[in-house]
Amino acid sequence: MVNLTLEKDDKRTYIKDLDLIPVYRLKFYEKGKLHVKTITLDKLDKYNEKINSEDLKYILEVSKEINNKNSIEVSNLK
């Protein structure tokens, strides 16, 4: 997901601030019913038992990569 702030002046509209928010789409069956949840990392612990260890490792690695790229200079996006 992306959280961004747009700003407008007399001549243009531009991105003032940009945050990338890693999410994970979790699919699991509970009591015979399919559940699909889109969760952010801060909610990952709540569903930890429904995510296998390989997927969890992948989620954390990709999230770390995204957070490292999140330091993009917003001024370069104008």
PyMOL commands that set and color helices and strands:
alter all, ss='L'
color gray80, all
select helices_A, chain A and resi 41-50+53-69+74-77
alter helices_A, ss='H'
color red, helices_A
select strands_A, chain A and resi 2-8+13-20+23-30+33-40
alter strands_A, ss='S'
color yellow, strands_A
deselect
rebuild
show_as cartoon
